[in-house]
Amino acid sequence: MPMEKTILVHGSGHKAASWKETIAYLNHPEEIFCPELSAILDGREAIYPNLRIAFEAYCAQAGGPVHLCGLSLGGILALDYALEHPEDVKTLVLIGTPHKVPKGTFALQNVVFRLLPKSTFTSMAFDKKNTFALGNSMKDLDFSGRVEEIRCPALILCGEKDSANLKSAHFLAEHIPDAELQVLENTGHVVNEESPKVLAERLNDFYARHL
């Protein structure tokens, strides 16, 4: 495992603790950091531009090139950062990450979210109000025409049951130069909680090959 810092970024439906079991199986866990996305916003509204700026500042504090690994929303942030700061990203791992925000899925998700009580959001990255604000601010995100600019080693991971993101995983693997695609068996969207040991094995192997 490299001595540079590795940053694991959670999705909108989870918190930094979702990486805990995966980290237990990773080599050199002392070099791994998991930002709490709600915390790095420091009280600002959870709209994507604010989150993007906060994440940039977090990565800049690492003091050198980092290994970025993100799931879902975390993957979008990692991809965005790698495109804007190519010199600061050593490797990129995208897990269940859409290259283009699916408007239909988001619209349906918003309908469901409106019916849920506020207490449901306590296990998610943001409260009910900020979850809606984030979704609305991301509906036009589309990296389709830019992913080919990625130059660092990239690993694309997706659970075989994550039907919403499998197509995107293939797109990313085909358009990011020399990217690897690995589909994890019997696994859905939340790979780090559903298959933490398998995920750690894939990450350890990937990092060992890209020192």
C-alpha positions as a Markdown table, in Angstrom:
| # | Residue | x | y | z |
|---|---|---|---|---|
| 1 | Met | 0.0 | 0.0 | 0.0 |
| 2 | Pro | 1.3 | 3.5 | -0.8 |
| 3 | Met | 2.4 | 5.9 | 1.9 |
| 4 | Glu | 0.5 | 8.7 | 0.4 |
| 5 | Lys | -2.9 | 9.4 | 2.0 |
| 6 | Thr | -5.9 | 7.4 | 0.9 |
| 7 | Ile | -9.3 | 9.2 | 1.1 |
| 8 | Leu | -12.4 | 7.2 | 1.2 |
| 9 | Val | -15.6 | 9.2 | 0.5 |
| 10 | His | -19.1 | 7.9 | 1.5 |
| 11 | Gly | -22.3 | 8.3 | -0.4 |
| 12 | Ser | -25.4 | 10.5 | 0.4 |
| 13 | Gly | -27.2 | 7.6 | 2.1 |
| 14 | His | -24.5 | 6.9 | 4.6 |
| 15 | Lys | -21.8 | 8.3 | 6.8 |
| 16 | Ala | -18.1 | 8.0 | 7.2 |
| 17 | Ala | -18.6 | 5.0 | 9.6 |
| 18 | Ser | -19.8 | 3.0 | 6.6 |
| 19 | Trp | -16.1 | 2.4 | 5.7 |
| 20 | Lys | -15.1 | 1.0 | 9.1 |
| 21 | Glu | -15.2 | -2.7 | 8.3 |
| 22 | Thr | -13.5 | -2.2 | 4.9 |
| 23 | Ile | -10.7 | -0.3 | 6.6 |
| 24 | Ala | -10.2 | -3.1 | 9.0 |
| 25 | Tyr | -9.1 | -5.3 | 6.1 |
| 26 | Leu | -6.9 | -2.7 | 4.3 |
| 27 | Asn | -3.2 | -2.5 | 4.5 |
| 28 | His | -1.7 | 0.5 | 6.3 |
| 29 | Pro | -5.0 | 1.8 | 7.7 |
| 30 | Glu | -3.1 | 4.6 | 9.4 |
| 31 | Glu | -2.8 | 6.3 | 6.1 |
| 32 | Ile | -6.6 | 6.2 | 5.4 |
| 33 | Phe | -9.0 | 9.1 | 6.0 |
| 34 | Cys | -12.8 | 9.3 | 5.7 |
| 35 | Pro | -14.3 | 12.7 | 5.7 |
| 36 | Glu | -17.8 | 13.2 | 7.1 |
| 37 | Leu | -19.4 | 15.2 | 4.3 |
| 38 | Ser | -21.8 | 17.0 | 6.5 |
| 39 | Ala | -19.0 | 18.0 | 8.8 |
| 40 | Ile | -16.6 | 19.4 | 6.1 |
| 41 | Leu | -19.5 | 21.7 | 5.0 |
| 42 | Asp | -19.0 | 23.5 | 8.3 |
| 43 | Gly | -22.6 | 24.6 | 8.5 |
| 44 | Arg | -23.1 | 25.7 | 4.9 |
| 45 | Glu | -26.1 | 24.4 | 2.9 |
| 46 | Ala | -25.5 | 21.0 | 1.3 |
| 47 | Ile | -25.8 | 22.1 | -2.3 |
| 48 | Tyr | -23.3 | 20.5 | -4.6 |
| 49 | Pro | -21.1 | 23.7 | -5.3 |
| 50 | Asn | -20.6 | 24.1 | -1.5 |
| 51 | Leu | -19.8 | 20.4 | -1.1 |
| 52 | Arg | -17.4 | 20.5 | -4.0 |
| 53 | Ile | -15.5 | 23.5 | -2.5 |
| 54 | Ala | -15.4 | 21.9 | 0.9 |
| 55 | Phe | -14.1 | 18.6 | -0.5 |
| 56 | Glu | -11.4 | 20.4 | -2.5 |
| 57 | Ala | -10.2 | 22.1 | 0.7 |
| 58 | Tyr | -10.2 | 18.8 | 2.6 |
| 59 | Cys | -8.1 | 17.1 | -0.1 |
| 60 | Ala | -5.7 | 20.1 | -0.3 |
| 61 | Gln | -4.9 | 19.6 | 3.4 |
| 62 | Ala | -3.4 | 16.2 | 2.6 |
| 63 | Gly | -0.2 | 17.9 | 1.5 |
| 64 | Gly | 0.5 | 15.9 | -1.7 |
| 65 | Pro | -1.1 | 13.6 | -4.3 |
| 66 | Val | -3.8 | 11.4 | -2.8 |
| 67 | His | -5.5 | 8.1 | -3.6 |
| 68 | Leu | -9.2 | 8.9 | -4.0 |
| 69 | Cys | -11.9 | 6.3 | -3.5 |
| 70 | Gly | -15.5 | 7.2 | -3.6 |
| 71 | Leu | -18.9 | 5.5 | -3.5 |
| 72 | Ser | -21.9 | 7.0 | -5.3 |
| 73 | Leu | -21.9 | 10.7 | -4.3 |
| 74 | Gly | -18.4 | 10.2 | -3.0 |
| 75 | Gly | -17.4 | 8.8 | -6.4 |
| 76 | Ile | -18.9 | 11.9 | -8.1 |
| 77 | Leu | -16.8 | 14.2 | -5.8 |
| 78 | Ala | -13.7 | 12.1 | -6.4 |
| 79 | Leu | -14.2 | 12.1 | -10.2 |
| 80 | Asp | -14.8 | 15.9 | -10.2 |
| 81 | Tyr | -11.7 | 16.5 | -8.1 |
| 82 | Ala | -9.5 | 14.3 | -10.3 |
| 83 | Leu | -10.7 | 16.2 | -13.4 |
| 84 | Glu | -10.0 | 19.6 | -11.8 |
| 85 | His | -6.8 | 18.7 | -10.0 |
| 86 | Pro | -5.1 | 15.9 | -12.0 |
| 87 | Glu | -1.7 | 16.6 | -10.5 |
| 88 | Asp | -3.1 | 16.0 | -7.0 |
| 89 | Val | -4.6 | 12.5 | -7.6 |
| 90 | Lys | -2.4 | 9.5 | -7.6 |
| 91 | Thr | -5.1 | 6.9 | -8.3 |
| 92 | Leu | -8.9 | 7.0 | -8.6 |
| 93 | Val | -11.4 | 4.3 | -7.5 |
| 94 | Leu | -15.1 | 4.8 | -8.4 |
| 95 | Ile | -17.7 | 2.5 | -6.8 |
| 96 | Gly | -21.3 | 2.5 | -8.0 |
| 97 | Thr | -20.7 | 6.0 | -9.4 |
| 98 | Pro | -22.9 | 7.6 | -12.1 |
| 99 | His | -21.0 | 9.5 | -14.8 |
| 100 | Lys | -24.3 | 11.4 | -15.4 |
| 101 | Val | -26.9 | 12.1 | -12.8 |
| 102 | Pro | -30.1 | 10.1 | -13.8 |
| 103 | Lys | -32.9 | 12.7 | -13.7 |
| 104 | Gly | -35.7 | 10.1 | -13.7 |
| 105 | Thr | -34.2 | 8.2 | -10.8 |
| 106 | Phe | -33.6 | 11.4 | -8.8 |
| 107 | Ala | -37.2 | 12.5 | -9.4 |
| 108 | Leu | -38.5 | 9.2 | -8.1 |
| 109 | Gln | -36.2 | 9.3 | -5.2 |
| 110 | Asn | -37.4 | 12.8 | -4.3 |
| 111 | Val | -41.0 | 11.6 | -4.2 |
| 112 | Val | -40.1 | 8.8 | -1.9 |
| 113 | Phe | -38.0 | 11.1 | 0.3 |
| 114 | Arg | -40.9 | 13.5 | 0.8 |
| 115 | Leu | -43.0 | 10.7 | 2.3 |
| 116 | Leu | -40.3 | 9.7 | 4.8 |
| 117 | Pro | -40.2 | 11.2 | 8.3 |
| 118 | Lys | -37.2 | 13.3 | 9.3 |
| 119 | Ser | -36.0 | 10.6 | 11.7 |
| 120 | Thr | -35.3 | 8.4 | 8.7 |
| 121 | Phe | -32.5 | 10.7 | 7.6 |
| 122 | Thr | -30.5 | 10.4 | 10.8 |
| 123 | Ser | -28.5 | 7.5 | 9.3 |
| 124 | Met | -27.9 | 9.4 | 6.1 |
| 125 | Ala | -25.2 | 11.9 | 5.2 |
| 126 | Phe | -27.6 | 14.9 | 5.5 |
| 127 | Asp | -30.9 | 15.8 | 7.1 |
| 128 | Lys | -34.1 | 15.9 | 5.1 |
| 129 | Lys | -33.9 | 19.6 | 4.1 |
| 130 | Asn | -30.2 | 19.3 | 2.9 |
| 131 | Thr | -30.9 | 15.9 | 1.2 |
| 132 | Phe | -33.4 | 17.7 | -1.0 |
| 133 | Ala | -31.2 | 20.7 | -1.6 |
| 134 | Leu | -28.3 | 18.4 | -2.6 |
| 135 | Gly | -30.5 | 16.4 | -5.0 |
| 136 | Asn | -31.9 | 19.5 | -6.7 |
| 137 | Ser | -28.4 | 21.0 | -7.1 |
| 138 | Met | -27.0 | 17.9 | -8.8 |
| 139 | Lys | -29.7 | 17.1 | -11.3 |
| 140 | Asp | -27.7 | 18.6 | -14.3 |
| 141 | Leu | -24.3 | 17.0 | -13.5 |
| 142 | Asp | -22.9 | 15.2 | -16.4 |
| 143 | Phe | -19.2 | 14.1 | -16.8 |
| 144 | Ser | -19.8 | 12.2 | -20.1 |
| 145 | Gly | -17.6 | 14.3 | -22.2 |
| 146 | Arg | -14.8 | 14.8 | -19.7 |
| 147 | Val | -14.0 | 11.4 | -18.2 |
| 148 | Glu | -11.5 | 10.7 | -21.0 |
| 149 | Glu | -9.3 | 13.4 | -19.5 |
| 150 | Ile | -8.5 | 11.3 | -16.5 |
| 151 | Arg | -4.8 | 10.2 | -16.6 |
| 152 | Cys | -4.2 | 8.5 | -13.3 |
| 153 | Pro | -4.7 | 4.7 | -12.8 |
| 154 | Ala | -8.4 | 4.1 | -12.3 |
| 155 | Leu | -10.4 | 1.2 | -11.0 |
| 156 | Ile | -14.2 | 1.1 | -11.6 |
| 157 | Leu | -16.1 | -1.2 | -9.2 |
| 158 | Cys | -19.8 | -2.0 | -9.1 |
| 159 | Gly | -22.0 | -4.6 | -7.5 |
| 160 | Glu | -23.6 | -7.0 | -9.9 |
| 161 | Lys | -27.0 | -6.2 | -8.3 |
| 162 | Asp | -26.5 | -2.4 | -8.6 |
| 163 | Ser | -28.5 | -2.3 | -11.8 |
| 164 | Ala | -28.8 | 1.5 | -11.6 |
| 165 | Asn | -25.1 | 2.0 | -12.0 |
| 166 | Leu | -23.8 | -1.0 | -14.0 |
| 167 | Lys | -24.3 | 0.8 | -17.3 |
| 168 | Ser | -22.3 | 3.8 | -16.0 |
| 169 | Ala | -19.6 | 1.5 | -14.7 |
| 170 | His | -19.1 | 0.1 | -18.2 |
| 171 | Phe | -19.2 | 3.7 | -19.6 |
| 172 | Leu | -16.5 | 4.9 | -17.2 |
| 173 | Ala | -14.3 | 1.8 | -17.9 |
| 174 | Glu | -14.6 | 2.3 | -21.6 |
| 175 | His | -13.9 | 6.1 | -21.6 |
| 176 | Ile | -11.3 | 6.6 | -18.9 |
| 177 | Pro | -7.9 | 5.6 | -20.4 |
| 178 | Asp | -6.7 | 2.2 | -19.3 |
| 179 | Ala | -9.3 | 2.0 | -16.5 |
| 180 | Glu | -10.0 | -1.4 | -14.9 |
| 181 | Leu | -13.6 | -2.6 | -14.4 |
| 182 | Gln | -14.5 | -5.2 | -11.7 |
| 183 | Val | -18.0 | -6.3 | -11.0 |
| 184 | Leu | -18.5 | -7.8 | -7.6 |
| 185 | Glu | -20.7 | -10.9 | -7.4 |
| 186 | Asn | -23.8 | -11.0 | -5.0 |
| 187 | Thr | -23.3 | -7.3 | -4.1 |
| 188 | Gly | -25.6 | -4.3 | -4.5 |
| 189 | His | -24.9 | -0.6 | -4.4 |
| 190 | Val | -23.4 | -0.2 | -1.0 |
| 191 | Val | -20.3 | -2.3 | -1.6 |
| 192 | Asn | -18.4 | -1.1 | 1.4 |
| 193 | Glu | -21.1 | -2.4 | 3.8 |
| 194 | Glu | -22.3 | -5.5 | 1.8 |
| 195 | Ser | -18.9 | -6.9 | 0.8 |
| 196 | Pro | -16.2 | -5.1 | 2.9 |
| 197 | Lys | -13.7 | -7.9 | 2.9 |
| 198 | Val | -13.9 | -8.4 | -0.9 |
| 199 | Leu | -13.7 | -4.7 | -1.5 |
| 200 | Ala | -10.6 | -4.4 | 0.7 |
| 201 | Glu | -9.0 | -7.2 | -1.2 |
| 202 | Arg | -9.6 | -5.5 | -4.5 |
| 203 | Leu | -8.3 | -2.2 | -3.2 |
| 204 | Asn | -5.2 | -3.8 | -1.6 |
| 205 | Asp | -4.4 | -5.4 | -5.0 |
| 206 | Phe | -5.0 | -2.2 | -6.9 |
| 207 | Tyr | -2.9 | -0.1 | -4.7 |
| 208 | Ala | 0.0 | -2.6 | -4.5 |
| 209 | Arg | 0.2 | -2.4 | -8.3 |
| 210 | His | 0.3 | 1.4 | -8.4 |
| 211 | Leu | 2.9 | 2.4 | -5.8 |
